[in-house]
Amino acid sequence: MRNDNSPPPPESGSTIDPHRPWFTRRSTLVVGVAALAPAALAGWVLTQAFAAGSGSDGQSHPAPLPASHSTLSPGQRDAKPGSTADESATTSPGASTSSPAAAPAPAPAKGALAGRTVVVDPGHNAGNFEHTEEIDQQVDIGTNRKECDTTGTTTNAGYKEADFTLDVSLRLRAALEAQGAKVVLTHQADRPWGPCITERARIGNEAKADAVVSVHADGVSAGNRGFHIILPAKVKSGAADTAKIVEPSRQLGERIAGNFARTTGSAPANYLGSGTGLVVRDDLGGLNLSTQPKVFIECGNMRDAKDAAQLTSPEWRQKAAQGIADGIVGFLGG
């Protein structure tokens, strides 16, 4: 290693002048030896420094730089390009730099309806108005044959029952899922028409639903107001056999009726059900073909101006959904 303080070596091809006095040449030699001494000493010091930096493991460890070498803290010197000193300094000594462990699996759903399945059936489909030929096809409901589906009613201003039932059903799904339930909708206006009443029943059956609710609104003459719940009659004919669901369906209907009235402030229908808000029918395929506890709810009369004002209100529809949800929770023991 060349010492920066030593004189430069002679240029290539230079020689000592033979005519110069001997003592002059000797003086030059002495000067040369004197100049080499500091270089030799520096080499010895470096050798000792590297020897001192060698650990007992036999591996070479560079001697530490003096403190004056840098004004950066150790954390700042170790920082990755683009990171700030503060970011580097937050890593504690000995902290692992490996990738973080995988996140734990999500906890099972909690709530009053955890582990329960509810099928929500939005009545009708807004597209049915453009597919009357398809929905007019006759299907077997056990006791007789009926249309595959119908258009449903509207308010006097043209607000469709199908739009109402889908809106309430989506709100109802959110309320039930908040309680931990698995919710299946028979449709979400994601098909041009239908489904047929036979398919609606099949969806609930195949889901092995703990409860099924079909959401509707009535369309009778003005002055007839209020809600009512339709319960399945005891039917055994063809594919229909409701013996096992009659009683639990009534319990479901009673729970919904009480909670719906309390939450919405709406009264039971004044035109049927003798003020109970409960009606039994054997002519609805969605009930006849069900093997799971099931009810229909007619939330109000779309042809009555006072009821229509409620049905077209988003705030009231939210109350309607919550009232139905509370009834389902009560029925399932929440």
Order of alpha helices (4+ residues) and beta strands (2+ residues): alpha-alpha-alpha-beta-alpha-beta-beta-alpha-beta-alpha-beta-beta-beta-beta-alpha-beta-alpha-beta-alpha-alpha
